[in-house]
């Protein structure tokens, strides 16, 4: 079969077939009396083998090795192709993400595009100071797209940068909440914690709903951060979790402060005192912390509990309770 017919049937151009011949990749086994290349059935099968391997992303050199090297191991080459393809997809995905974020910023002109690109680069910098400046500058001239801010805050480990990012995310309001809610479901504990801390700084009703849902999380850190935020906002649903934190000694000082805020409402004081008293039998370290937590809880229930604790067998508990009772007496009107 002559080269023109082979090109027509195989879909490989005559120019490429001549290139294969020059490389020694597919050499026609015969020549006509006029010197034209003549391909046998075996030659054509080899052409199809070459094209099949090229379709996998192999170079012509790799194709030649695959077809002619008896020691060639396909599995190694395929594994390498998988890695290369994954790397290429990652690069293209990152580019697609960047383009979408630039589009979401709705740039008015190329100057806006360049500023957005610069902010995105700074946000991904290895330098913490650059990341912090990028977060704090968001919205001054060109806003960083909310998707980029949320991704950054969920992955930021440096405390000062994380604080700046939470502030920037809070400026976007409700737009960030659905993305942060996904962070609450992350398999990575640190990401879940960053998500709940960011949600806690967004002053919107939907944020409160997410925090209330987080009280049921299996992650104690997420529950605790949600309870502290809700307690500061006066949400009584946080009381059981805050009491648990005091008993367990996890952020117990912050939890006691949050209970003090909630207990400043007369209707809640006795309920909170009762919740603390119910946990007194949990053990000595817990009893000490619970006694201290009663300090900022007004009302008769707390006072009776302190009076009983003033006779506690543990000297530290008894001393703390007597001191707190003295303070109550001093604060009593008249």
Order of alpha helices (4+ residues) and beta strands (2+ residues): alpha-alpha-beta-beta-alpha-alpha-alpha-alpha-alpha-alpha-alpha-alpha-alpha-alpha-alpha-alpha-alpha-alpha-alpha-alpha-alpha
